[in-house]
Amino acid sequence: MGTVHFIGGEKGGVGKSLMARLLAQYFIDHGQPFLAFDCDRTHGALMRFYSSYSSPVVIDDYQSLDVLIELAAAEPARRILVDLAAQSQQPLLRWMADSRLLELAPELNIELVYWHVMDNSFDSVDLLRKVLDEFGQKIKLVLVLNQLRGERFELLEASGQRARAEQWGARVMSLQRLADATMHKIDANSRSFWAAMNNGGGTENSLGLLEQQRLWVWIKRVYEEFDRIAP
């Protein structure tokens, strides 16, 4: 079965691109073939950190988006990873509706997975409500509670939207915190996570020995979450 992973959340700064980078590294480390596509025309993280695997995609160009499905259908063992830019949900939904993609995907033996990356704000909860209203049970949904953007998610729990999502089969994972200084060093050198863990040190933004260990522990925990929800 082909699989297309859409990494969304609609808001800027909630960690969509970070999640896309982690999935890319997970696929690499587990020997799983994939192609990555980046919707951000100005600050594309996949194009920056995983350029060997990534290509741009234009979110409001149907032909550009059609390629994602054609590639998934042509080689089912190869996963398709799409990092959605902020405010790209509406053009994505228009393309899906006009193409009857939610109805067509099962016929093509393609699974669509939407990763809704959230911080602990009301906006993220309201955006989740809209995602559930739009997709219902027609798409596999993963809620990513990004603790780098807030560790307490009382608004989500109180809203009833998590319970609603889980009732419809959504999986929930937590993305735990990593020290800001460590992430800044990784980003400053535009390194993949593998390169950051295996750098030789000696430069201003190289990770120290214990920073490398903490990064390894953090990624191991993320991978355990991925294994639990089977991306």
N, C-alpha and C positions, 0 to 999 in steps of 0.2 A: 504494500500500500504506500502510495506517495504521501508525503506530509509537507504542508506549508505552515510555517510558524510565523505569525504576525506578532511583533512585539510592540504593544501600544499602551495607551494610558491617557492619550490626548493632551494632558498638561505638559508644559515644558519643565524640565528639571526634576522629574520624579524618578529618573533612573532607567528609562527605557533603553538607552544606548548601552548602559552598563550591563543590563540583563542580556542584550544582544551579544555583547562581547563575551560574557560568561558562557553563553550557549555555544558560540563559535569555538571557544577554547575547549569546551566539553566534547564537542563533536570531533575536534582534532585529536584530543587525548584518548578518545575511545575508538579512533579509527573509523568513524562514521562519515561517509562522503556527504558533502553539503556544498551548496552555493549560497552566498550571502548577497543581499541587496539592501542598499541604503537609500532612504527617501529624503534625507537631509541634504539639501543642495549646497549648504554653506559650511556646516560643521559635522560632516558625516563621520561618526565614530568608527564604523566598520571599515570605511574606506581608509581611515587613518591608521587604525591598529591592526587590521586584518586585510590589507590591500590585496594580497595574493588570492584571496578567496572571494573578493567583493566587487560588485558592480553597482553603478547608480541605477535607480528606478524612479520614474516620474509618476507621482501619485495621482495626478489628474490627467494622465494619458492612458487611455484604455489599452492601446496596443502594447505599451510598456508593461502594464500590469498583466496582460494576457500571457506574456512570456513566462511568468511565474508558474502558471497552471500548466502550460505546455511542457515546461521542463519537468515538473513534478509527474506529469502523466508519462513522459517519455522514459524516465528512469526512476522507478518507484523507490529504489533503495537509497537514492540521494535526497537528503532533506533540503528544503528551501527555507532560508531564514531571511525575514524581512524586518528591518528596523524602521518603524514608522516615525516620521517627524511629528512634532506637536501640531495639533489642529489638522490632522489628516484623516480623521475618522469619517467625516461626511463624504469626501470624494471616494474613500474606500467603500463605503456603504452603497453609494450610487453605482459604482462599478459592479459590485456584487449583485445588486438588485437588477440592473439592466442586463447583466449576463446570466441571470438565474443561477449564480454560482452555488448558493447553498443547496439548491435542488440538484444541480448537475454534479457536484463533487462526489457524492456516493456512487453515481453511475460511472464516474471515471476512476473509482477506487482511490480517491484522494481524501485525506483527512485534513481539515482546517483547524488550526489551533490558534487561539487568540490569548496572548499573555497580557493581562491588564495589570500594569505596574502602578502601584499606589503609594502615596505618602499618607500621612495621618490627618489630612485636611478634609473639610467638608466638600471641597470641590472634587476630590478623588472619589468620595462616596457617591456624590451625585452623578459623576461620570460613569461609575459602575452601574448605577440604576439605569442610565440610558443605554449602556451596552446590553444589559439584560433585557430591556424593553425591545431593542433592535434584534438581537440574536436569539433570545429565548434558549431553547435546547437544540438549536440547529448547528451549533458550532461547539467544539471542545474549548472550554474556558479554563484558564489558570489565573488565579489571583496571586499576585506577587506583593507581599507586604514588605516594603523596602524600609528596613529599620535604619538605614543610613539617612533617611529623611524624617525620622521620628519613630520612637520605639513603642509608643502606646497607640492603640487603634480603637479607643472607646467609641468614637463616632461611628466607625464601621459596624461594630457589634450592636450598638444601640439602634442603628438605622434598620436593622433586619435584612439588609442587602446581602450580607455574607451568608446568612441562613438561606435566603432565597436562592443565591447562586449555588450553594452546596446541595440544596434540594434538587436542583436541575443538573447535578452531576459535576459541578466545577471542583477543581482541586485547588488547594491553598498551600502556598509555601512562604516561608519567611526568608528574607535576605538580610543576614545579620550585619552588624557594623564592622567596618574596617577603619583603622585609624586614618584620619584625614591626611596627615602628613605622608603616610605611605601611599595613599591613592594619588596625592599630588605629585609625588616623585614618579610614579608609573606614568601618569598622564603627561608630565613635563617632557619625557623622553619618547612619547608616542610608542610605547612598547606593548607588545602582547603580554598577557599574563605569564606565559611560559618564559619569555625573554626577561621579564622583571624578576622571576624567581631564580633565573640561571645566569644573571649578569655577573661580571667579574669584579665589580666594585671599582673604587678608585676615582669615580667622577662625582660631581656635586649631587646629582640626582639618583645615583645608584643606591639600591637598598642595602642596608647593613645586614649582617648575618642573622640577627634576631628578627629584623623586619622581613627577611625572606622566609623565615620559619613561620611568622604570624600570617604572612600572605598564603603560605602553603596550607596552614590549618584552616584559614578562612575559605579558600577554594575547595578544600576537602569537604567542608560542611555544606557548601553550595552544591557540590556534586552529590552528596548524600540526599539532599532535597530533590535534585533532579532525578536521581534513581528511584526515589519514592513515588514520584509522579510520572515517571517514564516518558521523558520528552522524545 
